[in-house]
């Protein structure tokens, strides 16, 4: 209501509408307007302070011409990164910093398109650097050139970075990379021209604090990112590129993100408040020290590192040859703690992250209970990860990193499945005497070699700023370096450690003021990389001491195994390798041991032999299709020759009608009580009435046309099939070994010999027969000896059931003679061929 109308109402006069409209036109609004501040207010500065520490990455697609939805979809499918279009991702989450490598992002774009990575400020859109990929169609597929243009001062407009606006514009299409070197840099004498020879390369960025924008010009891909404040003289680390086939004076760089994806890891850090805990923190730590399977190390006051590796594996299993899980606990306040979970075992994606872990352990009444919850999750994940590795070898439909990232795969893993390839790499199913057994090192000894002798005491800090990145950090995230002359945060130390590991410059000295630097590495470096670093140091030290051979990591127990160099004449020892834990593999292809077959011949043989062996034991008598069924009970894989009307799972005994794909009831004996039997006889109750209505949904089905399966001679199938039937039979092996131990205790046998003889005999029967077939080196005497070997094997098993010492020795002698003859005959044939 206006002032004029209020006055008229106060004095009782009528309101003139025309006058009211005129006065409202020129009347000032009532009340006092809110002061909006000066023109140059601090709102922009507040916005800047709010986002200056935030780093994002975003991918968009633009073109000079309109793009259809199908074109955008094809572009999205052709990129090899995991970023969706037009979605902003935080680089501070899910370890995206490690995967946001410049050349890796450029290599993930389509090969026939140019691309750029743009580093810019998310607030004022100013750009700091542009890294361009230019495709040269004269080069081999996958090769490209990279050109980097950086801003020496504040951010600039994008047009200033174009080749026409830069001095480097004339050489934009050359194989050239600009490298900015700081003063007194160790890279000062490095040549600035490098020819890139691979699609994916590592880049050590000169601006560590801001990444990334992906431009596919002609396609445009963009990332938002904020440059942190730096001093003018502090230009960060130099930008270094390295190629797969390095030029002279260069070395191969280790691709750390790819290594972490291939191996798997867990690195989670979070703060948590326990509301139900009443006991003192130090007293709880003292109670944990009484646990025999836990190793507790004091890092700082109120900070402890707990090695929980033995809690993350089942009793009776082969002990891990490396540290698999540690938990770092730091007390911040009375019941508030900082937890760091560092493990070589990946966990379920939905259970990763701070929120899921906090919900899991926040109600624990003691630290021991919280640690128990964490280790139980890791133990469950360990079994699933092992199942994933077996299923990859069996199905081959996805890679291991893809399975780790897929939540559905974690839920559907068949941990109770009896896999056909479960014991393919077991030494007892192959041959120990035909393999080179390596020397297994104790992990404690390797760690002792990697430790740096230091007389310093660990320096303790308070909340402060990092001397390198100038970011505010808490006390447990800071370390003194160079005799307490400088502070460095864990992120800067991790970047420095990664840089040295990439270039394989070991041992690494971060110059931290700590009593034992190796013990503090798990607080900021994933355990997977630390274990790799320790193995690298051990290998260098042993070779410096004069050891001739090579180190390998056992795929089963993760131990560092050393294999001495053998003579070229001993081909079987040069090809097959075994770890003392009982795992065997081929030195050249990492597949199942297959001497005397070469790797190429074995790959060809295995592909058709697996299908033919499946047909040999398949149900039905069809001649059109071979069906491999993974039953819904998740315990059995069986094969069927189609067409067939009914099939049955050997595990759960379910019958299926193949025409309707529904289960079929089959009469079995059930011990019903008398009353229920009377009801069934009178027809009041029908056994399994609703059973026919349930559909049969197996976990997986694989169809193969029989006409497309390569043929194998019937005699070869019969001989190899008889050996394969008992080669991987773990129950037969256990019975034989148990009986042998009984006879040794009774004094009838002197030493263990049965396991090796049984394994070597059937291994030779299958592989030597396949070798003669694949290389056309048929030998009648060898074939007859293989048949005799199978007969002597049966006789040995029969004599073991008795207790006649002489008969057992005679069978062992015959079997040993046959094995030696076959091995010498094959070696002689190979020498003649070569």
LORO-128902 format. One line per 4 residues: number of its first residue (from 1); their letters; for each residue z, y, x of C-alpha. Coordinates in steps of 0.1 Angstrom, whole numbers, plus 5000, padded with zeros to 4 digits. Example, Ala and Ser with C-alpha at 12.3 -4.5 7.8 and 13.67 -1.06 7.14 Angstrom:
<nodes>
1	as	5078 4955 5123 | 5071 4989 5137
</nodes>
This chain:
<nodes>
1	xxxx	5000 5000 5000 | 4990 5035 5014 | 5013 5065 5019 | 4995 5085 4991
5	xxxx	5001 5058 4965 | 5038 5055 4974 | 5043 5093 4970 | 5026 5093 4936
9	xxxx	5048 5064 4924 | 5079 5081 4938 | 5073 5114 4918 | 5060 5097 4887
13	xxxx	5025 5111 4888 | 4993 5092 4882 | 4972 5079 4911 | 4937 5094 4914
17	xxxx	4915 5064 4925 | 4889 5086 4941 | 4915 5105 4961 | 4931 5072 4970
21	xxxx	4899 5058 4985 | 4893 5091 5004 | 4928 5091 5019 | 4927 5054 5028
25	xxxx	4895 5061 5047 | 4912 5086 5071 | 4948 5074 5069 | 4961 5058 5101
29	xxxx	4975 5022 5097 | 5012 5020 5092 | 5034 5007 5119 | 5028 5007 5156
33	xxxx	5002 4985 5172 | 5012 4960 5198 | 5006 4973 5233 | 4979 4952 5249
37	xxxx	4987 4963 5284 | 4967 4980 5310 | 4931 4972 5317 | 4939 4954 5349
41	xxxx	4967 4933 5335 | 4980 4901 5351 | 4966 4877 5325 | 4938 4866 5348
45	xxxx	4963 4862 5376 | 4985 4840 5354 | 4955 4819 5345 | 4946 4816 5382
49	xxxx	4981 4804 5391 | 4981 4779 5363 | 4949 4761 5374 | 4948 4767 5411
53	xxxx	4962 4733 5419 | 4941 4715 5393 | 4909 4696 5405 | 4883 4683 5381
57	xxxx	4850 4666 5382 | 4824 4668 5355 | 4789 4654 5352 | 4762 4671 5331
61	xxxx	4724 4667 5328 | 4700 4696 5325 | 4662 4698 5330 | 4635 4724 5331
65	xxxx	4621 4706 5301 | 4638 4694 5269 | 4652 4658 5273 | 4654 4633 5245
69	xxxx	4684 4613 5237 | 4667 4581 5251 | 4659 4600 5283 | 4695 4611 5288
73	xxxx	4707 4575 5280 | 4684 4561 5306 | 4696 4587 5332 | 4732 4578 5324
77	xxxx	4725 4540 5328 | 4707 4546 5361 | 4736 4563 5377 | 4761 4541 5396
81	xxxx	4793 4561 5392 | 4818 4556 5365 | 4817 4591 5350 | 4806 4598 5315
85	xxxx	4784 4628 5307 | 4800 4661 5297 | 4836 4648 5303 | 4860 4666 5326
89	xxxx	4880 4641 5347 | 4911 4651 5367 | 4907 4642 5404 | 4945 4639 5407
93	xxxx	4945 4608 5385 | 4935 4571 5391 | 4930 4578 5428 | 4897 4596 5421
97	xxxx	4900 4616 5453 | 4893 4585 5473 | 4862 4577 5453 | 4849 4614 5451
101	xxxx	4830 4610 5484 | 4800 4633 5487 | 4775 4608 5499 | 4788 4581 5476
105	xxxx	4783 4604 5446 | 4748 4613 5458 | 4740 4577 5464 | 4750 4568 5429
109	xxxx	4723 4590 5413 | 4688 4576 5406 | 4668 4570 5438 | 4637 4589 5427
113	xxxx	4656 4621 5417 | 4669 4650 5438 | 4706 4657 5433 | 4732 4682 5444
117	xxxx	4770 4683 5446 | 4784 4718 5439 | 4820 4729 5447 | 4831 4758 5426
121	xxxx	4860 4776 5411 | 4868 4767 5375 | 4881 4802 5367 | 4854 4826 5379
125	xxxx	4826 4801 5384 | 4821 4812 5420 | 4806 4785 5442 | 4819 4775 5477
129	xxxx	4794 4748 5488 | 4763 4730 5478 | 4754 4696 5492 | 4718 4687 5484
133	xxxx	4700 4653 5483 | 4663 4655 5489 | 4642 4624 5483 | 4615 4616 5508
137	xxxx	4590 4591 5493 | 4577 4583 5528 | 4611 4567 5537 | 4623 4533 5526
141	xxxx	4639 4529 5491 | 4675 4541 5491 | 4671 4565 5521 | 4676 4602 5515
145	xxxx	4683 4634 5534 | 4714 4656 5529 | 4716 4694 5534 | 4750 4712 5532
149	xxxx	4753 4749 5526 | 4788 4765 5526 | 4802 4799 5520 | 4820 4815 5549
153	xxxx	4841 4838 5527 | 4848 4839 5490 | 4827 4821 5465 | 4792 4832 5458
157	xxxx	4765 4828 5431 | 4745 4796 5431 | 4713 4814 5439 | 4727 4824 5473
161	xxxx	4728 4787 5483 | 4691 4780 5476 | 4669 4772 5507 | 4650 4804 5503
165	xxxx	4682 4825 5505 | 4695 4807 5536 | 4685 4806 5572 | 4682 4768 5569
169	xxxx	4656 4772 5542 | 4627 4765 5565 | 4642 4732 5575 | 4654 4721 5540
173	xxxx	4632 4691 5540 | 4641 4679 5575 | 4665 4651 5583 | 4692 4676 5592
177	xxxx	4729 4681 5584 | 4749 4713 5591 | 4782 4705 5607 | 4807 4734 5611
181	xxxx	4831 4728 5640 | 4864 4745 5644 | 4877 4758 5677 | 4888 4732 5702
185	xxxx	4874 4705 5680 | 4871 4670 5694 | 4836 4671 5677 | 4825 4701 5698
189	xxxx	4799 4683 5718 | 4785 4663 5688 | 4748 4667 5681 | 4743 4683 5647
193	xxxx	4711 4664 5638 | 4715 4629 5623 | 4690 4607 5606 | 4705 4591 5575
197	xxxx	4697 4554 5572 | 4716 4542 5543 | 4721 4549 5506 | 4759 4551 5507
201	xxxx	4777 4569 5536 | 4811 4584 5542 | 4815 4621 5545 | 4847 4638 5559
205	xxxx	4846 4671 5540 | 4852 4704 5558 | 4869 4717 5526 | 4894 4690 5518
209	xxxx	4910 4708 5488 | 4880 4711 5465 | 4854 4686 5452 | 4830 4679 5435
213	xxxx	4800 4687 5414 | 4771 4664 5410 | 4737 4681 5404 | 4706 4660 5398
217	xxxx	4683 4689 5400 | 4655 4683 5379 | 4686 4669 5366 | 4717 4689 5370
221	xxxx	4751 4674 5373 | 4781 4697 5376 | 4818 4695 5385 | 4846 4720 5381
225	xxxx	4869 4724 5409 | 4892 4750 5424 | 4894 4761 5460 | 4929 4764 5474
229	xxxx	4939 4795 5494 | 4934 4790 5532 | 4937 4811 5562 | 4905 4824 5577
233	xxxx	4909 4806 5609 | 4919 4773 5593 | 4886 4757 5584 | 4899 4722 5579
237	xxxx	4883 4690 5593 | 4847 4689 5604 | 4820 4674 5583 | 4808 4642 5598
241	xxxx	4781 4618 5586 | 4775 4584 5599 | 4747 4558 5592 | 4747 4521 5586
245	xxxx	4726 4516 5618 | 4742 4542 5640 | 4723 4563 5665 | 4736 4561 5701
249	xxxx	4770 4577 5707 | 4779 4571 5670 | 4799 4543 5653 | 4799 4527 5619
253	xxxx	4823 4543 5594 | 4845 4521 5572 | 4840 4527 5535 | 4876 4528 5524
257	xxxx	4871 4534 5487 | 4847 4504 5485 | 4871 4482 5505 | 4899 4491 5481
261	xxxx	4877 4483 5451 | 4867 4449 5466 | 4903 4439 5476 | 4922 4455 5447
265	xxxx	4955 4475 5450 | 4983 4492 5431 | 4996 4526 5442 | 5018 4542 5415
269	xxxx	5043 4570 5419 | 5065 4584 5392 | 5099 4600 5384 | 5122 4582 5360
273	xxxx	5157 4587 5346 | 5179 4557 5338 | 5202 4566 5309 | 5219 4532 5309
277	xxxx	5230 4530 5345 | 5266 4535 5354 | 5270 4520 5389 | 5267 4540 5421
281	xxxx	5233 4541 5438 | 5246 4530 5472 | 5266 4502 5457 | 5235 4489 5439
285	xxxx	5215 4490 5472 | 5243 4470 5489 | 5241 4444 5462 | 5203 4441 5467
289	xxxx	5209 4436 5504 | 5226 4403 5495 | 5193 4389 5480 | 5178 4366 5506
293	xxxx	5142 4372 5495 | 5144 4410 5497 | 5140 4431 5528 | 5155 4466 5526
297	xxxx	5148 4493 5551 | 5165 4527 5552 | 5139 4555 5554 | 5160 4586 5548
301	xxxx	5193 4595 5531 | 5190 4583 5495 | 5155 4567 5502 | 5150 4530 5507
305	xxxx	5119 4508 5512 | 5123 4473 5495 | 5099 4445 5505 | 5095 4424 5473
309	xxxx	5067 4402 5485 | 5086 4369 5480 | 5096 4379 5445 | 5059 4383 5437
313	xxxx	5050 4346 5443 | 5062 4313 5428 | 5085 4290 5446 | 5067 4261 5464
317	xxxx	5035 4280 5469 | 5020 4287 5503 | 5038 4317 5517 | 5017 4349 5519
321	xxxx	5005 4358 5554 | 5009 4395 5548 | 5031 4420 5529 | 5019 4420 5493
325	xxxx	5043 4444 5476 | 5069 4471 5485 | 5089 4495 5463 | 5101 4528 5477
329	xxxx	5131 4542 5457 | 5143 4578 5463 | 5174 4592 5444 | 5167 4627 5432
333	xxxx	5198 4633 5411 | 5226 4611 5397 | 5204 4588 5375 | 5170 4603 5383
337	xxxx	5149 4585 5408 | 5114 4586 5423 | 5097 4552 5423 | 5066 4543 5444
341	xxxx	5050 4509 5438 | 5026 4499 5466 | 5010 4465 5463 | 4978 4446 5474
345	xxxx	4976 4431 5439 | 4959 4450 5411 | 4976 4451 5377 | 4963 4453 5342
349	xxxx	4946 4487 5335 | 4965 4494 5303 | 4998 4488 5322 | 4989 4512 5350
353	xxxx	5000 4548 5352 | 5033 4565 5350 | 5038 4563 5312 | 5034 4525 5309
357	xxxx	5056 4518 5339 | 5083 4541 5328 | 5084 4525 5293 | 5087 4491 5310
361	xxxx	5118 4498 5332 | 5135 4529 5317 | 5161 4508 5297 | 5172 4488 5328
365	xxxx	5209 4489 5334 | 5206 4482 5372 | 5180 4488 5399 | 5178 4450 5404
369	xxxx	5168 4446 5367 | 5141 4474 5371 | 5127 4458 5403 | 5127 4424 5385
373	xxxx	5106 4439 5357 | 5081 4453 5382 | 5078 4421 5402 | 5073 4400 5371
377	xxxx	5043 4422 5361 | 5029 4419 5396 | 5034 4381 5395 | 5016 4378 5362
381	xxxx	4988 4400 5374 | 4985 4378 5406 | 4978 4347 5385 | 4952 4366 5365
385	xxxx	4935 4379 5396 | 4933 4345 5412 | 4917 4332 5379 | 4892 4361 5381
389	xxxx	4881 4351 5416 | 4875 4315 5405 | 4857 4325 5373 | 4834 4348 5393
393	xxxx	4823 4319 5415 | 4818 4297 5384 | 4800 4321 5360 | 4787 4348 5384
397	xxxx	4781 4373 5356 | 4803 4402 5369 | 4816 4413 5403 | 4853 4412 5411
401	xxxx	4857 4451 5410 | 4840 4451 5375 | 4865 4425 5362 | 4895 4445 5376
405	xxxx	4884 4476 5357 | 4877 4459 5324 | 4908 4456 5301 | 4892 4430 5279
409	xxxx	4887 4407 5309 | 4924 4409 5317 | 4933 4398 5282 | 4907 4370 5280
413	xxxx	4914 4354 5314 | 4919 4316 5311 | 4949 4311 5335 | 4955 4275 5322
417	xxxx	4918 4264 5326 | 4910 4233 5346 | 4880 4248 5365 | 4854 4225 5379
421	xxxx	4853 4246 5411 | 4891 4249 5414 | 4894 4227 5446 | 4860 4234 5462
425	xxxx	4876 4251 5492 | 4905 4227 5496 | 4906 4212 5531 | 4916 4178 5517
429	xxxx	4884 4178 5496 | 4862 4186 5526 | 4871 4175 5561 | 4897 4188 5586
433	xxxx	4883 4169 5616 | 4848 4184 5610 | 4862 4219 5609 | 4877 4243 5634
437	xxxx	4913 4248 5624 | 4924 4284 5634 | 4957 4296 5647 | 4977 4313 5620
441	xxxx	4998 4343 5631 | 5032 4353 5617 | 5030 4387 5600 | 5062 4398 5617
445	xxxx	5046 4393 5651 | 5015 4413 5642 | 5036 4441 5629 | 5056 4441 5661
449	xxxx	5024 4445 5680 | 5013 4474 5659 | 5046 4493 5662 | 5047 4524 5684
453	xxxx	5076 4526 5708 | 5095 4558 5700 | 5128 4571 5710 | 5128 4598 5683
457	xxxx	5151 4599 5653 | 5137 4605 5619 | 5138 4641 5610 | 5150 4650 5575
461	xxxx	5135 4679 5556 | 5143 4698 5525 | 5119 4711 5498 | 5094 4733 5515
465	xxxx	5057 4740 5519 | 5032 4719 5539 | 5021 4735 5571 | 4985 4723 5566
469	xxxx	4977 4727 5529 | 5005 4752 5521 | 5014 4733 5489 | 5050 4732 5477
473	xxxx	5064 4697 5482 | 5097 4679 5477 | 5118 4667 5506 | 5107 4631 5505
477	xxxx	5071 4641 5506 | 5073 4661 5538 | 5075 4649 5575 | 5082 4668 5607
481	xxxx	5054 4665 5633 | 5051 4675 5669 | 5088 4676 5677 | 5097 4694 5645
485	xxxx	5072 4722 5652 | 5054 4717 5619 | 5057 4702 5585 | 5031 4679 5570
489	xxxx	5030 4665 5535 | 5021 4629 5527 | 4987 4639 5513 | 4976 4655 5546
493	xxxx	4990 4626 5566 | 4970 4602 5544 | 4938 4621 5549 | 4944 4621 5587
497	xxxx	4951 4584 5586 | 4920 4576 5566 | 4899 4597 5589 | 4910 4576 5619
501	xxxx	4907 4543 5601 | 4872 4552 5589 | 4861 4556 5625 | 4881 4526 5636
505	xxxx	4900 4547 5662 | 4931 4525 5665 | 4960 4526 5672 | 4967 4557 5652
509	xxxx	4995 4582 5661 | 5002 4607 5633 | 5028 4623 5656 | 5054 4623 5629
513	xxxx	5091 4626 5640 | 5101 4591 5628 | 5118 4563 5645 | 5092 4538 5634
517	xxxx	5060 4553 5620 | 5047 4520 5607 | 5076 4516 5583 | 5069 4550 5568
521	xxxx	5031 4544 5562 | 5037 4526 5528 | 5051 4559 5514 | 5016 4575 5513
525	xxxx	4990 4548 5523 | 4980 4519 5501 | 4993 4486 5514 | 4958 4471 5514
529	xxxx	4947 4496 5541 | 4979 4492 5561 | 4974 4454 5563 | 4938 4460 5574
533	xxxx	4950 4485 5601 | 4976 4460 5614 | 4949 4432 5617 | 4926 4456 5635
537	xxxx	4952 4465 5661 | 4962 4428 5666 | 4925 4418 5672 | 4921 4446 5698
541	xxxx	4953 4437 5716 | 4944 4399 5718 | 4909 4406 5730 | 4923 4430 5757
545	xxxx	4946 4402 5768 | 4915 4380 5774 | 4913 4359 5742 | 4878 4349 5734
549	xxxx	4871 4344 5697 | 4874 4363 5665 | 4900 4371 5638 | 4894 4363 5601
553	xxxx	4915 4369 5570 | 4921 4337 5551 | 4909 4343 5515 | 4938 4321 5501
557	xxxx	4970 4330 5520 | 4958 4364 5534 | 4969 4354 5569 | 4953 4366 5601
561	xxxx	4937 4335 5616 | 4923 4334 5651 | 4894 4311 5660 | 4886 4305 5696
565	xxxx	4850 4304 5707 | 4835 4269 5707 | 4805 4255 5725 | 4771 4257 5708
569	xxxx	4767 4220 5710 | 4796 4214 5686 | 4777 4226 5655 | 4801 4213 5630
573	xxxx	4830 4232 5645 | 4808 4263 5648 | 4800 4262 5610 | 4831 4249 5591
577	xxxx	4864 4267 5594 | 4899 4259 5581 | 4931 4277 5578 | 4964 4258 5583
581	xxxx	4973 4267 5547 | 4946 4242 5535 | 4917 4265 5527 | 4882 4258 5542
585	xxxx	4850 4278 5542 | 4817 4283 5560 | 4817 4307 5589 | 4783 4322 5581
589	xxxx	4782 4324 5542 | 4819 4321 5532 | 4810 4294 5507 | 4821 4258 5505
593	xxxx	4819 4239 5538 | 4785 4222 5539 | 4777 4209 5574 | 4751 4195 5583
597	xxxx	4733 4216 5556 | 4723 4251 5567 | 4733 4279 5545 | 4698 4285 5530
601	xxxx	4693 4248 5523 | 4728 4245 5508 | 4722 4275 5484 | 4690 4258 5471
605	xxxx	4707 4224 5468 | 4738 4236 5451 | 4719 4255 5424 | 4700 4224 5412
609	xxxx	4727 4198 5421 | 4753 4215 5399 | 4730 4213 5368 | 4719 4177 5375
613	xxxx	4755 4166 5380 | 4765 4184 5347 | 4737 4164 5330 | 4750 4132 5345
617	xxxx	4784 4136 5328 | 4772 4154 5296 | 4778 4143 5261 | 4750 4132 5239
621	xxxx	4715 4120 5247 | 4693 4150 5240 | 4663 4159 5261 | 4658 4196 5253
625	xxxx	4687 4217 5264 | 4718 4215 5285 | 4748 4233 5269 | 4779 4242 5289
629	xxxx	4808 4249 5266 | 4841 4266 5276 | 4864 4254 5248 | 4885 4277 5227
633	xxxx	4916 4259 5239 | 4910 4276 5272 | 4917 4244 5292 | 4884 4225 5295
637	xxxx	4847 4231 5304 | 4824 4203 5292 | 4786 4198 5289 | 4764 4186 5260
641	xxxx	4727 4175 5260 | 4711 4189 5229 | 4700 4182 5202 | 4733 4165 5193
645	xxxx	4750 4165 5159 | 4787 4163 5169 | 4805 4173 5201 | 4841 4168 5212
649	xxxx	4863 4187 5237 | 4879 4163 5262 | 4910 4184 5263 | 4920 4193 5228
653	xxxx	4899 4166 5211 | 4885 4190 5186 | 4852 4178 5169 | 4825 4202 5161
657	xxxx	4794 4200 5139 | 4766 4216 5159 | 4746 4223 5127 | 4773 4245 5111
661	xxxx	4794 4253 5143 | 4825 4244 5123 | 4853 4220 5132 | 4852 4185 5117
665	xxxx	4883 4165 5108 | 4886 4131 5124 | 4913 4106 5112 | 4941 4100 5136
669	xxxx	4975 4083 5132 | 5003 4107 5121 | 5039 4095 5118 | 5045 4110 5083
673	xxxx	5077 4102 5065 | 5075 4077 5035 | 5076 4104 5008 | 5047 4123 5023
677	xxxx	5027 4092 5028 | 5031 4084 4990 | 5019 4119 4981 | 4989 4115 5003
681	xxxx	4980 4081 4988 | 4982 4095 4953 | 4960 4124 4962 | 4985 4152 4958
685	xxxx	4980 4162 4994 | 4949 4159 5016 | 4953 4157 5053 | 4934 4184 5071
689	xxxx	4919 4198 5039 | 4913 4233 5053 | 4903 4221 5087 | 4865 4220 5079
693	xxxx	4866 4256 5069 | 4876 4269 5104 | 4846 4280 5126 | 4844 4269 5162
697	xxxx	4843 4299 5185 | 4843 4288 5222 | 4851 4312 5250 | 4816 4309 5265
701	xxxx	4784 4290 5260 | 4755 4287 5285 | 4722 4272 5275 | 4697 4258 5301
705	xxxx	4663 4243 5293 | 4661 4209 5308 | 4625 4213 5318 | 4634 4243 5340
709	xxxx	4660 4223 5360 | 4646 4212 5393 | 4644 4175 5397 | 4663 4153 5422
713	xxxx	4656 4117 5431 | 4676 4093 5410 | 4690 4074 5441 | 4702 4107 5455
717	xxxx	4719 4117 5422 | 4736 4083 5421 | 4749 4084 5456 | 4761 4121 5455
721	xxxx	4774 4117 5420 | 4797 4088 5430 | 4811 4108 5459 | 4815 4140 5438
725	xxxx	4834 4120 5411 | 4863 4114 5435 | 4859 4142 5460 | 4877 4168 5440
729	xxxx	4901 4145 5421 | 4935 4160 5430 | 4954 4133 5411 | 4938 4106 5432
733	xxxx	4946 4125 5464 | 4982 4131 5454 | 4987 4094 5446 | 4972 4083 5480
737	xxxx	4993 4108 5500 | 5025 4098 5481 | 5019 4061 5488 | 5012 4069 5524
741	xxxx	5045 4087 5528 | 5063 4057 5512 | 5047 4034 5538 | 5056 4057 5567
745	xxxx	5093 4058 5556 | 5093 4020 5555 | 5078 4018 5590 | 5046 4001 5578
749	xxxx	5024 4030 5589 | 5030 4051 5620 | 5013 4084 5612 | 4994 4103 5585
753	xxxx	4957 4094 5584 | 4948 4087 5548 | 4942 4122 5535 | 4918 4131 5563
757	xxxx	4899 4098 5561 | 4895 4099 5523 | 4883 4136 5524 | 4860 4132 5553
761	xxxx	4843 4100 5540 | 4833 4114 5506 | 4824 4148 5521 | 4800 4131 5544
765	xxxx	4785 4108 5517 | 4776 4139 5496 | 4766 4164 5522 | 4747 4140 5545
769	xxxx	4728 4125 5516 | 4719 4160 5504 | 4709 4170 5540 | 4685 4140 5543
773	xxxx	4669 4149 5510 | 4665 4186 5517 | 4652 4182 5552 | 4632 4150 5547
777	xxxx	4652 4133 5575 | 4658 4100 5557 | 4674 4073 5579 | 4680 4038 5564
781	xxxx	4708 4029 5588 | 4727 4061 5580 | 4722 4055 5543 | 4735 4019 5546
785	xxxx	4765 4032 5566 | 4773 4057 5538 | 4773 4029 5513 | 4796 4009 5535
789	xxxx	4818 4039 5539 | 4824 4040 5501 | 4832 4003 5500 | 4857 4006 5529
793	xxxx	4873 4035 5512 | 4879 4014 5481 | 4893 3986 5502 | 4917 4010 5520
797	xxxx	4930 4023 5487 | 4936 3987 5475 | 4955 3977 5507 | 4977 4008 5504
801	xxxx	4991 3993 5472 | 5005 3964 5493 | 5026 3965 5524 | 5005 3946 5549
805	xxxx	5004 3967 5581 | 4975 3948 5598 | 4952 3950 5567 | 4958 3987 5564
809	xxxx	4950 3992 5601 | 4919 3972 5599 | 4906 3992 5569 | 4914 4025 5587
813	xxxx	4895 4012 5618 | 4864 4003 5598 | 4864 4036 5579 | 4868 4055 5612
817	xxxx	4840 4036 5628 | 4816 4045 5599 | 4826 4082 5600 | 4820 4084 5638
821	xxxx	4786 4067 5635 | 4773 4090 5607 | 4785 4122 5626 | 4768 4111 5658
825	xxxx	4736 4101 5641 | 4734 4134 5623 | 4741 4154 5655 | 4714 4134 5673
829	xxxx	4689 4142 5645 | 4697 4179 5646 | 4693 4180 5683 | 4658 4164 5680
833	xx	4648 4189 5653 | 4660 4220 5673
</nodes>
